[in-house]
């Protein structure tokens, strides 16, 4: 199961994003991949150490709205796909 985190500030480095998500998610974060860092559409995909759908939703709600680099993050869990959800 993956967690996709969007709305990452352009000023954030890949290391900052990884450290933030690893700290916030603790043992639930298996791996963190950061894509297009420094660009407006930057996002991170976190492989979660949980396979129960509601756990991913709960984790997404915990990250949703937290601030990183001065911007509120957007998060969603996706059980069936490795691709990030389509942008709004």
PDB file of N, CA, C and O in Angstrom:
ATOM      1  N   UNK A   1       0.846  -1.160   0.000  1.00  0.00           N
ATOM      2  CA  UNK A   1       0.000   0.000   0.000  1.00  0.00           C
ATOM      3  C   UNK A   1       0.898   1.231   0.000  1.00  0.00           C
ATOM      4  O   UNK A   1       1.921   1.281   0.683  1.00  0.00           O
ATOM      5  N   UNK A   2       0.487   2.215  -0.783  1.00  0.00           N
ATOM      6  CA  UNK A   2       1.260   3.444  -0.893  1.00  0.00           C
ATOM      7  C   UNK A   2       0.495   4.642  -0.364  1.00  0.00           C
ATOM      8  O   UNK A   2      -0.734   4.693  -0.402  1.00  0.00           O
ATOM      9  N   UNK A   3       1.249   5.591   0.122  1.00  0.00           N
ATOM     10  CA  UNK A   3       0.724   6.876   0.541  1.00  0.00           C
ATOM     11  C   UNK A   3       1.351   7.905  -0.387  1.00  0.00           C
ATOM     12  O   UNK A   3       2.570   7.930  -0.551  1.00  0.00           O
ATOM     13  N   UNK A   4       0.535   8.749  -0.993  1.00  0.00           N
ATOM     14  CA  UNK A   4       1.058   9.806  -1.856  1.00  0.00           C
ATOM     15  C   UNK A   4       0.893  11.136  -1.130  1.00  0.00           C
ATOM     16  O   UNK A   4      -0.186  11.465  -0.637  1.00  0.00           O
ATOM     17  N   UNK A   5       1.985  11.889  -1.075  1.00  0.00           N
ATOM     18  CA  UNK A   5       1.982  13.185  -0.396  1.00  0.00           C
ATOM     19  C   UNK A   5       2.304  14.248  -1.441  1.00  0.00           C
ATOM     20  O   UNK A   5       3.344  14.196  -2.098  1.00  0.00           O
ATOM     21  N   UNK A   6       1.399  15.212  -1.584  1.00  0.00           N
ATOM     22  CA  UNK A   6       1.539  16.281  -2.576  1.00  0.00           C
ATOM     23  C   UNK A   6       1.621  17.640  -1.890  1.00  0.00           C
ATOM     24  O   UNK A   6       1.546  17.745  -0.666  1.00  0.00           O
ATOM     25  N   UNK A   7       1.775  18.668  -2.707  1.00  0.00           N
ATOM     26  CA  UNK A   7       1.861  20.056  -2.265  1.00  0.00           C
ATOM     27  C   UNK A   7       3.135  20.299  -1.456  1.00  0.00           C
ATOM     28  O   UNK A   7       3.128  21.008  -0.450  1.00  0.00           O
ATOM     29  N   UNK A   8       4.216  19.700  -1.917  1.00  0.00           N
ATOM     30  CA  UNK A   8       5.518  19.877  -1.269  1.00  0.00           C
ATOM     31  C   UNK A   8       6.117  21.187  -1.756  1.00  0.00           C
ATOM     32  O   UNK A   8       6.192  21.431  -2.961  1.00  0.00           O
ATOM     33  N   UNK A   9       6.536  22.016  -0.835  1.00  0.00           N
ATOM     34  CA  UNK A   9       7.096  23.327  -1.170  1.00  0.00           C
ATOM     35  C   UNK A   9       8.332  23.180  -2.057  1.00  0.00           C
ATOM     36  O   UNK A   9       9.151  22.282  -1.861  1.00  0.00           O
ATOM     37  N   UNK A  10       8.450  24.073  -3.030  1.00  0.00           N
ATOM     38  CA  UNK A  10       9.597  24.053  -3.935  1.00  0.00           C
ATOM     39  C   UNK A  10      10.912  24.265  -3.194  1.00  0.00           C
ATOM     40  O   UNK A  10      11.967  23.842  -3.668  1.00  0.00           O
ATOM     41  N   UNK A  11      10.858  24.914  -2.039  1.00  0.00           N
ATOM     42  CA  UNK A  11      12.072  25.199  -1.271  1.00  0.00           C
ATOM     43  C   UNK A  11      12.598  23.987  -0.503  1.00  0.00           C
ATOM     44  O   UNK A  11      13.714  24.031   0.016  1.00  0.00           O
ATOM     45  N   UNK A  12      11.827  22.917  -0.421  1.00  0.00           N
ATOM     46  CA  UNK A  12      12.246  21.724   0.330  1.00  0.00           C
ATOM     47  C   UNK A  12      13.223  20.877  -0.480  1.00  0.00           C
ATOM     48  O   UNK A  12      13.097  20.740  -1.697  1.00  0.00           O
ATOM     49  N   UNK A  13      14.193  20.316   0.223  1.00  0.00           N
ATOM     50  CA  UNK A  13      15.119  19.393  -0.416  1.00  0.00           C
ATOM     51  C   UNK A  13      14.569  17.971  -0.281  1.00  0.00           C
ATOM     52  O   UNK A  13      13.687  17.711   0.538  1.00  0.00           O
ATOM     53  N   UNK A  14      15.094  17.069  -1.082  1.00  0.00           N
ATOM     54  CA  UNK A  14      14.680  15.671  -1.011  1.00  0.00           C
ATOM     55  C   UNK A  14      14.951  15.106   0.386  1.00  0.00           C
ATOM     56  O   UNK A  14      14.137  14.359   0.929  1.00  0.00           O
ATOM     57  N   UNK A  15      16.088  15.466   0.955  1.00  0.00           N
ATOM     58  CA  UNK A  15      16.444  14.991   2.293  1.00  0.00           C
ATOM     59  C   UNK A  15      15.443  15.485   3.343  1.00  0.00           C
ATOM     60  O   UNK A  15      15.056  14.724   4.230  1.00  0.00           O
ATOM     61  N   UNK A  16      15.022  16.752   3.251  1.00  0.00           N
ATOM     62  CA  UNK A  16      14.041  17.289   4.196  1.00  0.00           C
ATOM     63  C   UNK A  16      12.725  16.518   4.121  1.00  0.00           C
ATOM     64  O   UNK A  16      12.128  16.193   5.147  1.00  0.00           O
ATOM     65  N   UNK A  17      12.282  16.229   2.904  1.00  0.00           N
ATOM     66  CA  UNK A  17      11.024  15.506   2.714  1.00  0.00           C
ATOM     67  C   UNK A  17      11.143  14.097   3.290  1.00  0.00           C
ATOM     68  O   UNK A  17      10.261  13.645   4.021  1.00  0.00           O
ATOM     69  N   UNK A  18      12.224  13.411   2.964  1.00  0.00           N
ATOM     70  CA  UNK A  18      12.436  12.043   3.478  1.00  0.00           C
ATOM     71  C   UNK A  18      12.470  12.028   5.011  1.00  0.00           C
ATOM     72  O   UNK A  18      11.808  11.207   5.646  1.00  0.00           O
ATOM     73  N   UNK A  19      13.240  12.933   5.591  1.00  0.00           N
ATOM     74  CA  UNK A  19      13.356  12.980   7.049  1.00  0.00           C
ATOM     75  C   UNK A  19      12.015  13.298   7.704  1.00  0.00           C
ATOM     76  O   UNK A  19      11.655  12.682   8.708  1.00  0.00           O
ATOM     77  N   UNK A  20      11.278  14.246   7.149  1.00  0.00           N
ATOM     78  CA  UNK A  20       9.976  14.622   7.699  1.00  0.00           C
ATOM     79  C   UNK A  20       9.017  13.432   7.675  1.00  0.00           C
ATOM     80  O   UNK A  20       8.404  13.099   8.690  1.00  0.00           O
ATOM     81  N   UNK A  21       8.892  12.798   6.518  1.00  0.00           N
ATOM     82  CA  UNK A  21       7.950  11.687   6.399  1.00  0.00           C
ATOM     83  C   UNK A  21       8.374  10.484   7.236  1.00  0.00           C
ATOM     84  O   UNK A  21       7.531   9.810   7.828  1.00  0.00           O
ATOM     85  N   UNK A  22       9.660  10.216   7.288  1.00  0.00           N
ATOM     86  CA  UNK A  22      10.149   9.103   8.109  1.00  0.00           C
ATOM     87  C   UNK A  22       9.874   9.377   9.582  1.00  0.00           C
ATOM     88  O   UNK A  22       9.465   8.477  10.316  1.00  0.00           O
ATOM     89  N   UNK A  23      10.092  10.598  10.013  1.00  0.00           N
ATOM     90  CA  UNK A  23       9.834  10.968  11.412  1.00  0.00           C
ATOM     91  C   UNK A  23       8.338  10.893  11.726  1.00  0.00           C
ATOM     92  O   UNK A  23       7.946  10.348  12.758  1.00  0.00           O
ATOM     93  N   UNK A  24       7.503  11.440  10.838  1.00  0.00           N
ATOM     94  CA  UNK A  24       6.062  11.479  11.077  1.00  0.00           C
ATOM     95  C   UNK A  24       5.414  10.097  11.011  1.00  0.00           C
ATOM     96  O   UNK A  24       4.483   9.811  11.764  1.00  0.00           O
ATOM     97  N   UNK A  25       5.897   9.249  10.123  1.00  0.00           N
ATOM     98  CA  UNK A  25       5.273   7.947   9.919  1.00  0.00           C
ATOM     99  C   UNK A  25       5.906   6.823  10.727  1.00  0.00           C
ATOM    100  O   UNK A  25       5.312   5.759  10.898  1.00  0.00           O
ATOM    101  N   UNK A  26       7.112   7.065  11.222  1.00  0.00           N
ATOM    102  CA  UNK A  26       7.773   6.057  12.054  1.00  0.00           C
ATOM    103  C   UNK A  26       7.894   4.714  11.362  1.00  0.00           C
ATOM    104  O   UNK A  26       8.309   4.640  10.206  1.00  0.00           O
ATOM    105  N   UNK A  27       7.529   3.647  12.072  1.00  0.00           N
ATOM    106  CA  UNK A  27       7.700   2.287  11.544  1.00  0.00           C
ATOM    107  C   UNK A  27       6.759   1.952  10.384  1.00  0.00           C
ATOM    108  O   UNK A  27       6.921   0.912   9.747  1.00  0.00           O
ATOM    109  N   UNK A  28       5.783   2.811  10.099  1.00  0.00           N
ATOM    110  CA  UNK A  28       4.886   2.565   8.966  1.00  0.00           C
ATOM    111  C   UNK A  28       5.549   2.849   7.622  1.00  0.00           C
ATOM    112  O   UNK A  28       5.085   2.356   6.594  1.00  0.00           O
ATOM    113  N   UNK A  29       6.619   3.631   7.612  1.00  0.00           N
ATOM    114  CA  UNK A  29       7.285   3.997   6.354  1.00  0.00           C
ATOM    115  C   UNK A  29       8.359   2.968   6.006  1.00  0.00           C
ATOM    116  O   UNK A  29       9.403   2.906   6.655  1.00  0.00           O
ATOM    117  N   UNK A  30       8.094   2.159   4.976  1.00  0.00           N
ATOM    118  CA  UNK A  30       9.091   1.203   4.487  1.00  0.00           C
ATOM    119  C   UNK A  30      10.130   1.926   3.637  1.00  0.00           C
ATOM    120  O   UNK A  30      11.336   1.774   3.833  1.00  0.00           O
ATOM    121  N   UNK A  31       9.631   2.718   2.688  1.00  0.00           N
ATOM    122  CA  UNK A  31      10.528   3.471   1.807  1.00  0.00           C
ATOM    123  C   UNK A  31       9.830   4.749   1.359  1.00  0.00           C
ATOM    124  O   UNK A  31       8.603   4.829   1.310  1.00  0.00           O
ATOM    125  N   UNK A  32      10.647   5.741   1.034  1.00  0.00           N
ATOM    126  CA  UNK A  32      10.121   7.039   0.590  1.00  0.00           C
ATOM    127  C   UNK A  32      10.796   7.392  -0.727  1.00  0.00           C
ATOM    128  O   UNK A  32      12.023   7.411  -0.820  1.00  0.00           O
ATOM    129  N   UNK A  33       9.988   7.670  -1.745  1.00  0.00           N
ATOM    130  CA  UNK A  33      10.504   8.118  -3.033  1.00  0.00           C
ATOM    131  C   UNK A  33       9.983   9.528  -3.272  1.00  0.00           C
ATOM    132  O   UNK A  33       8.777   9.769  -3.210  1.00  0.00           O
ATOM    133  N   UNK A  34      10.894  10.461  -3.548  1.00  0.00           N
ATOM    134  CA  UNK A  34      10.521  11.855  -3.788  1.00  0.00           C
ATOM    135  C   UNK A  34      10.715  12.136  -5.277  1.00  0.00           C
ATOM    136  O   UNK A  34      11.762  11.830  -5.848  1.00  0.00           O
ATOM    137  N   UNK A  35       9.687  12.726  -5.897  1.00  0.00           N
ATOM    138  CA  UNK A  35       9.695  12.955  -7.345  1.00  0.00           C
ATOM    139  C   UNK A  35       9.546  14.452  -7.641  1.00  0.00           C
ATOM    140  O   UNK A  35       8.743  15.147  -7.018  1.00  0.00           O
ATOM    141  N   UNK A  36      10.329  14.923  -8.595  1.00  0.00           N
ATOM    142  CA  UNK A  36      10.263  16.307  -9.086  1.00  0.00           C
ATOM    143  C   UNK A  36      10.491  17.344  -7.991  1.00  0.00           C
ATOM    144  O   UNK A  36       9.847  18.393  -7.993  1.00  0.00           O
ATOM    145  N   UNK A  37      11.388  17.067  -7.067  1.00  0.00           N
ATOM    146  CA  UNK A  37      11.665  18.004  -5.979  1.00  0.00           C
ATOM    147  C   UNK A  37      12.151  19.332  -6.562  1.00  0.00           C
ATOM    148  O   UNK A  37      12.904  19.353  -7.535  1.00  0.00           O
ATOM    149  N   UNK A  38      11.718  20.423  -5.965  1.00  0.00           N
ATOM    150  CA  UNK A  38      12.078  21.757  -6.425  1.00  0.00           C
ATOM    151  C   UNK A  38      11.175  22.286  -7.518  1.00  0.00           C
ATOM    152  O   UNK A  38      11.374  23.394  -8.016  1.00  0.00           O
ATOM    153  N   UNK A  39      10.169  21.484  -7.897  1.00  0.00           N
ATOM    154  CA  UNK A  39       9.222  21.895  -8.936  1.00  0.00           C
ATOM    155  C   UNK A  39       7.829  22.005  -8.314  1.00  0.00           C
ATOM    156  O   UNK A  39       7.569  21.427  -7.259  1.00  0.00           O
ATOM    157  N   UNK A  40       6.940  22.746  -8.968  1.00  0.00           N
ATOM    158  CA  UNK A  40       5.592  22.919  -8.411  1.00  0.00           C
ATOM    159  C   UNK A  40       4.812  21.619  -8.214  1.00  0.00           C
ATOM    160  O   UNK A  40       3.980  21.544  -7.309  1.00  0.00           O
ATOM    161  N   UNK A  41       5.052  20.612  -9.020  1.00  0.00           N
ATOM    162  CA  UNK A  41       4.301  19.358  -8.920  1.00  0.00           C
ATOM    163  C   UNK A  41       4.993  18.280  -8.106  1.00  0.00           C
ATOM    164  O   UNK A  41       4.665  17.102  -8.247  1.00  0.00           O
ATOM    165  N   UNK A  42       5.937  18.649  -7.264  1.00  0.00           N
ATOM    166  CA  UNK A  42       6.685  17.648  -6.491  1.00  0.00           C
ATOM    167  C   UNK A  42       5.749  16.849  -5.598  1.00  0.00           C
ATOM    168  O   UNK A  42       4.787  17.380  -5.043  1.00  0.00           O
ATOM    169  N   UNK A  43       6.055  15.553  -5.472  1.00  0.00           N
ATOM    170  CA  UNK A  43       5.285  14.685  -4.583  1.00  0.00           C
ATOM    171  C   UNK A  43       6.185  13.578  -4.065  1.00  0.00           C
ATOM    172  O   UNK A  43       7.281  13.357  -4.580  1.00  0.00           O
ATOM    173  N   UNK A  44       5.718  12.902  -3.062  1.00  0.00           N
ATOM    174  CA  UNK A  44       6.442  11.768  -2.499  1.00  0.00           C
ATOM    175  C   UNK A  44       5.502  10.578  -2.439  1.00  0.00           C
ATOM    176  O   UNK A  44       4.310  10.717  -2.164  1.00  0.00           O
ATOM    177  N   UNK A  45       6.058   9.415  -2.699  1.00  0.00           N
ATOM    178  CA  UNK A  45       5.318   8.175  -2.561  1.00  0.00           C
ATOM    179  C   UNK A  45       5.985   7.385  -1.444  1.00  0.00           C
ATOM    180  O   UNK A  45       7.191   7.140  -1.473  1.00  0.00           O
ATOM    181  N   UNK A  46       5.186   6.993  -0.463  1.00  0.00           N
ATOM    182  CA  UNK A  46       5.701   6.249   0.678  1.00  0.00           C
ATOM    183  C   UNK A  46       5.113   4.851   0.631  1.00  0.00           C
ATOM    184  O   UNK A  46       3.893   4.686   0.609  1.00  0.00           O
ATOM    185  N   UNK A  47       5.973   3.850   0.617  1.00  0.00           N
ATOM    186  CA  UNK A  47       5.492   2.477   0.724  1.00  0.00           C
ATOM    187  C   UNK A  47       5.231   2.216   2.203  1.00  0.00           C
ATOM    188  O   UNK A  47       6.134   2.305   3.034  1.00  0.00           O
ATOM    189  N   UNK A  48       3.990   1.896   2.510  1.00  0.00           N
ATOM    190  CA  UNK A  48       3.596   1.679   3.898  1.00  0.00           C
ATOM    191  C   UNK A  48       3.737   0.217   4.306  1.00  0.00           C
ATOM    192  O   UNK A  48       3.495  -0.693   3.513  1.00  0.00           O
ATOM    193  N   UNK A  49       4.127   0.015   5.543  1.00  0.00           N
ATOM    194  CA  UNK A  49       4.218  -1.329   6.101  1.00  0.00           C
ATOM    195  C   UNK A  49       2.881  -1.710   6.702  1.00  0.00           C
ATOM    196  O   UNK A  49       2.795  -2.084   7.871  1.00  0.00           O
ATOM    197  N   UNK A  50       1.841  -1.612   5.893  1.00  0.00           N
ATOM    198  CA  UNK A  50       0.477  -1.953   6.313  1.00  0.00           C
ATOM    199  C   UNK A  50      -0.305  -2.331   5.073  1.00  0.00           C
ATOM    200  O   UNK A  50      -0.202  -1.664   4.044  1.00  0.00           O
ATOM    201  N   UNK A  51      -1.080  -3.384   5.159  1.00  0.00           N
ATOM    202  CA  UNK A  51      -1.857  -3.822   4.002  1.00  0.00           C
ATOM    203  C   UNK A  51      -3.358  -3.735   4.221  1.00  0.00           C
ATOM    204  O   UNK A  51      -4.135  -4.184   3.378  1.00  0.00           O
ATOM    205  N   UNK A  52      -3.764  -3.172   5.322  1.00  0.00           N
ATOM    206  CA  UNK A  52      -5.185  -3.022   5.615  1.00  0.00           C
ATOM    207  C   UNK A  52      -5.608  -1.631   5.153  1.00  0.00           C
ATOM    208  O   UNK A  52      -5.046  -0.635   5.608  1.00  0.00           O
ATOM    209  N   UNK A  53      -6.598  -1.548   4.247  1.00  0.00           N
ATOM    210  CA  UNK A  53      -6.957  -0.256   3.648  1.00  0.00           C
ATOM    211  C   UNK A  53      -7.229   0.856   4.644  1.00  0.00           C
ATOM    212  O   UNK A  53      -6.773   1.981   4.435  1.00  0.00           O
ATOM    213  N   UNK A  54      -7.945   0.588   5.704  1.00  0.00           N
ATOM    214  CA  UNK A  54      -8.285   1.673   6.628  1.00  0.00           C
ATOM    215  C   UNK A  54      -7.060   2.240   7.328  1.00  0.00           C
ATOM    216  O   UNK A  54      -7.068   3.406   7.722  1.00  0.00           O
ATOM    217  N   UNK A  55      -6.016   1.450   7.492  1.00  0.00           N
ATOM    218  CA  UNK A  55      -4.795   1.952   8.121  1.00  0.00           C
ATOM    219  C   UNK A  55      -4.166   3.030   7.236  1.00  0.00           C
ATOM    220  O   UNK A  55      -3.724   4.064   7.738  1.00  0.00           O
ATOM    221  N   UNK A  56      -4.125   2.794   5.934  1.00  0.00           N
ATOM    222  CA  UNK A  56      -3.594   3.785   5.016  1.00  0.00           C
ATOM    223  C   UNK A  56      -4.400   5.073   5.041  1.00  0.00           C
ATOM    224  O   UNK A  56      -3.839   6.167   4.979  1.00  0.00           O
ATOM    225  N   UNK A  57      -5.717   4.941   5.131  1.00  0.00           N
ATOM    226  CA  UNK A  57      -6.575   6.125   5.197  1.00  0.00           C
ATOM    227  C   UNK A  57      -6.332   6.911   6.478  1.00  0.00           C
ATOM    228  O   UNK A  57      -6.292   8.141   6.459  1.00  0.00           O
ATOM    229  N   UNK A  58      -6.172   6.211   7.576  1.00  0.00           N
ATOM    230  CA  UNK A  58      -5.907   6.872   8.864  1.00  0.00           C
ATOM    231  C   UNK A  58      -4.564   7.596   8.812  1.00  0.00           C
ATOM    232  O   UNK A  58      -4.447   8.729   9.279  1.00  0.00           O
ATOM    233  N   UNK A  59      -3.562   6.945   8.248  1.00  0.00           N
ATOM    234  CA  UNK A  59      -2.237   7.562   8.130  1.00  0.00           C
ATOM    235  C   UNK A  59      -2.320   8.795   7.229  1.00  0.00           C
ATOM    236  O   UNK A  59      -1.728   9.828   7.544  1.00  0.00           O
ATOM    237  N   UNK A  60      -3.039   8.701   6.125  1.00  0.00           N
ATOM    238  CA  UNK A  60      -3.186   9.849   5.219  1.00  0.00           C
ATOM    239  C   UNK A  60      -3.836  11.022   5.949  1.00  0.00           C
ATOM    240  O   UNK A  60      -3.421  12.168   5.777  1.00  0.00           O
ATOM    241  N   UNK A  61      -4.849  10.741   6.759  1.00  0.00           N
ATOM    242  CA  UNK A  61      -5.518  11.822   7.506  1.00  0.00           C
ATOM    243  C   UNK A  61      -4.575  12.466   8.517  1.00  0.00           C
ATOM    244  O   UNK A  61      -4.685  13.660   8.796  1.00  0.00           O
ATOM    245  N   UNK A  62      -3.650  11.682   9.066  1.00  0.00           N
ATOM    246  CA  UNK A  62      -2.698  12.230  10.030  1.00  0.00           C
ATOM    247  C   UNK A  62      -1.699  13.182   9.359  1.00  0.00           C
ATOM    248  O   UNK A  62      -1.283  14.172   9.960  1.00  0.00           O
ATOM    249  N   UNK A  63      -1.322  12.880   8.126  1.00  0.00           N
ATOM    250  CA  UNK A  63      -0.357  13.707   7.395  1.00  0.00           C
ATOM    251  C   UNK A  63      -1.052  14.905   6.731  1.00  0.00           C
ATOM    252  O   UNK A  63      -0.467  15.982   6.613  1.00  0.00           O
ATOM    253  N   UNK A  64      -2.292  14.707   6.305  1.00  0.00           N
ATOM    254  CA  UNK A  64      -3.057  15.754   5.621  1.00  0.00           C
ATOM    255  C   UNK A  64      -3.053  17.048   6.447  1.00  0.00           C
ATOM    256  O   UNK A  64      -3.424  17.050   7.621  1.00  0.00           O
ATOM    257  N   UNK A  65      -2.635  18.124   5.824  1.00  0.00           N
ATOM    258  CA  UNK A  65      -2.656  19.425   6.486  1.00  0.00           C
ATOM    259  C   UNK A  65      -1.429  19.756   7.312  1.00  0.00           C
ATOM    260  O   UNK A  65      -1.249  20.908   7.708  1.00  0.00           O
ATOM    261  N   UNK A  66      -0.575  18.770   7.584  1.00  0.00           N
ATOM    262  CA  UNK A  66       0.672  19.096   8.284  1.00  0.00           C
ATOM    263  C   UNK A  66       1.494  19.991   7.378  1.00  0.00           C
ATOM    264  O   UNK A  66       1.403  19.896   6.154  1.00  0.00           O
ATOM    265  N   UNK A  67       2.291  20.852   7.970  1.00  0.00           N
ATOM    266  CA  UNK A  67       3.061  21.816   7.196  1.00  0.00           C
ATOM    267  C   UNK A  67       4.513  21.367   7.035  1.00  0.00           C
ATOM    268  O   UNK A  67       5.158  20.914   7.980  1.00  0.00           O
ATOM    269  N   UNK A  68       4.994  21.507   5.816  1.00  0.00           N
ATOM    270  CA  UNK A  68       6.390  21.255   5.498  1.00  0.00           C
ATOM    271  C   UNK A  68       6.814  22.358   4.540  1.00  0.00           C
ATOM    272  O   UNK A  68       6.211  22.529   3.480  1.00  0.00           O
ATOM    273  N   UNK A  69       7.830  23.094   4.899  1.00  0.00           N
ATOM    274  CA  UNK A  69       8.278  24.201   4.056  1.00  0.00           C
ATOM    275  C   UNK A  69       7.247  25.304   3.939  1.00  0.00           C
ATOM    276  O   UNK A  69       7.210  26.028   2.944  1.00  0.00           O
ATOM    277  N   UNK A  70       6.400  25.432   4.968  1.00  0.00           N
ATOM    278  CA  UNK A  70       5.410  26.500   4.983  1.00  0.00           C
ATOM    279  C   UNK A  70       4.135  26.206   4.217  1.00  0.00           C
ATOM    280  O   UNK A  70       3.272  27.077   4.104  1.00  0.00           O
ATOM    281  N   UNK A  71       3.995  24.998   3.689  1.00  0.00           N
ATOM    282  CA  UNK A  71       2.793  24.646   2.933  1.00  0.00           C
ATOM    283  C   UNK A  71       2.102  23.440   3.563  1.00  0.00           C
ATOM    284  O   UNK A  71       2.767  22.522   4.043  1.00  0.00           O
ATOM    285  N   UNK A  72       0.768  23.440   3.563  1.00  0.00           N
ATOM    286  CA  UNK A  72       0.039  22.286   4.077  1.00  0.00           C
ATOM    287  C   UNK A  72       0.112  21.132   3.082  1.00  0.00           C
ATOM    288  O   UNK A  72      -0.127  21.313   1.888  1.00  0.00           O
ATOM    289  N   UNK A  73       0.438  19.967   3.577  1.00  0.00           N
ATOM    290  CA  UNK A  73       0.549  18.793   2.715  1.00  0.00           C
ATOM    291  C   UNK A  73      -0.817  18.200   2.406  1.00  0.00           C
ATOM    292  O   UNK A  73      -1.764  18.340   3.180  1.00  0.00           O
ATOM    293  N   UNK A  74      -0.899  17.537   1.265  1.00  0.00           N
ATOM    294  CA  UNK A  74      -2.084  16.782   0.871  1.00  0.00           C
ATOM    295  C   UNK A  74      -1.655  15.329   0.798  1.00  0.00           C
ATOM    296  O   UNK A  74      -0.623  15.017   0.205  1.00  0.00           O
ATOM    297  N   UNK A  75      -2.434  14.437   1.395  1.00  0.00           N
ATOM    298  CA  UNK A  75      -2.047  13.027   1.423  1.00  0.00           C
ATOM    299  C   UNK A  75      -3.228  12.135   1.099  1.00  0.00           C
ATOM    300  O   UNK A  75      -4.369  12.433   1.451  1.00  0.00           O
ATOM    301  N   UNK A  76      -2.933  11.031   0.419  1.00  0.00           N
ATOM    302  CA  UNK A  76      -3.964  10.042   0.132  1.00  0.00           C
ATOM    303  C   UNK A  76      -3.328   8.660   0.062  1.00  0.00           C
ATOM    304  O   UNK A  76      -2.184   8.509  -0.367  1.00  0.00           O
ATOM    305  N   UNK A  77      -4.077   7.665   0.487  1.00  0.00           N
ATOM    306  CA  UNK A  77      -3.617   6.280   0.444  1.00  0.00           C
ATOM    307  C   UNK A  77      -4.207   5.622  -0.784  1.00  0.00           C
ATOM    308  O   UNK A  77      -5.352   5.879  -1.154  1.00  0.00           O
ATOM    309  N   UNK A  78      -3.414   4.772  -1.411  1.00  0.00           N
ATOM    310  CA  UNK A  78      -3.865   4.058  -2.591  1.00  0.00           C
ATOM    311  C   UNK A  78      -3.446   2.610  -2.457  1.00  0.00           C
ATOM    312  O   UNK A  78      -2.261   2.288  -2.552  1.00  0.00           O
ATOM    313  N   UNK A  79      -4.406   1.743  -2.239  1.00  0.00           N
ATOM    314  CA  UNK A  79      -4.136   0.330  -2.014  1.00  0.00           C
ATOM    315  C   UNK A  79      -3.764  -0.414  -3.282  1.00  0.00           C
ATOM    316  O   UNK A  79      -2.969  -1.353  -3.226  1.00  0.00           O
ATOM    317  N   UNK A  80      -4.319  -0.021  -4.434  1.00  0.00           N
ATOM    318  CA  UNK A  80      -4.211  -0.851  -5.622  1.00  0.00           C
ATOM    319  C   UNK A  80      -3.268  -0.371  -6.705  1.00  0.00           C
ATOM    320  O   UNK A  80      -3.119  -1.050  -7.721  1.00  0.00           O
ATOM    321  N   UNK A  81      -2.627   0.768  -6.532  1.00  0.00           N
ATOM    322  CA  UNK A  81      -1.800   1.298  -7.604  1.00  0.00           C
ATOM    323  C   UNK A  81      -0.516   1.905  -7.060  1.00  0.00           C
ATOM    324  O   UNK A  81      -0.489   2.464  -5.964  1.00  0.00           O
ATOM    325  N   UNK A  82       0.548   1.785  -7.850  1.00  0.00           N
ATOM    326  CA  UNK A  82       1.805   2.428  -7.494  1.00  0.00           C
ATOM    327  C   UNK A  82       1.882   3.838  -8.072  1.00  0.00           C
ATOM    328  O   UNK A  82       2.813   4.583  -7.767  1.00  0.00           O
ATOM    329  N   UNK A  83       0.908   4.209  -8.904  1.00  0.00           N
ATOM    330  CA  UNK A  83       0.894   5.521  -9.515  1.00  0.00           C
ATOM    331  C   UNK A  83       0.219   6.516  -8.591  1.00  0.00           C
ATOM    332  O   UNK A  83      -0.745   6.169  -7.910  1.00  0.00           O
ATOM    333  N   UNK A  84       0.719   7.771  -8.555  1.00  0.00           N
ATOM    334  CA  UNK A  84       0.049   8.790  -7.733  1.00  0.00           C
ATOM    335  C   UNK A  84      -1.318   9.107  -8.314  1.00  0.00           C
ATOM    336  O   UNK A  84      -1.515   8.989  -9.524  1.00  0.00           O
ATOM    337  N   UNK A  85      -2.264   9.507  -7.474  1.00  0.00           N
ATOM    338  CA  UNK A  85      -3.579   9.858  -7.985  1.00  0.00           C
ATOM    339  C   UNK A  85      -3.498  11.068  -8.915  1.00  0.00           C
ATOM    340  O   UNK A  85      -2.586  11.887  -8.795  1.00  0.00           O
ATOM    341  N   UNK A  86      -4.431  11.177  -9.822  1.00  0.00           N
ATOM    342  CA  UNK A  86      -4.438  12.275 -10.781  1.00  0.00           C
ATOM    343  C   UNK A  86      -4.567  13.611 -10.043  1.00  0.00           C
ATOM    344  O   UNK A  86      -5.260  13.724  -9.031  1.00  0.00           O
ATOM    345  N   UNK A  87      -3.875  14.619 -10.586  1.00  0.00           N
ATOM    346  CA  UNK A  87      -3.962  15.953  -9.972  1.00  0.00           C
ATOM    347  C   UNK A  87      -5.331  16.534 -10.224  1.00  0.00           C
ATOM    348  O   UNK A  87      -5.987  16.237 -11.223  1.00  0.00           O
ATOM    349  N   UNK A  88      -5.749  17.379  -9.282  1.00  0.00           N
ATOM    350  CA  UNK A  88      -7.053  18.031  -9.418  1.00  0.00           C
ATOM    351  C   UNK A  88      -7.008  19.182 -10.343  1.00  0.00           C
ATOM    352  O   UNK A  88      -8.027  19.836 -10.565  1.00  0.00           O
TER     353      UNK A  88
END
